[in-house]
């Protein structure tokens, strides 16, 4: 299966910012990012629906913002006030319909985010 193109990860100091980008096209129910750290479960970070409704993990509310461009070909995750616990591999996803289960999502290749002094 073709993977979604995503980028924007890197190494930043606590309190710093990063912007993740993912190429998104076609009809979808939602898109956004999951993240996973070694030894931890994959968790939903942020998602945005076809009509622009956004939701966030409680741990990132007030710090992260997700949005799509007017053509809906790109989704962005602005990450501010980054904390060490934000460290992980971030995977962009597309959920094509509400009935699409997690193992049927389309995924990016992952981009590493490391927050450390």
Buried (B, 14 or more C-beta within 10 A) or exposed (E): EEEBEBBBBEEBEEEBEBEBBBBBEEEBBBBBBBBBBEEEEEEBBBBBBEEEEBEBBEEBEEBBBBEBEEEBEBBBBBBBEBBEEBBBBBBBBBBBEEEBEEEEBBBBEBBEBBBEE
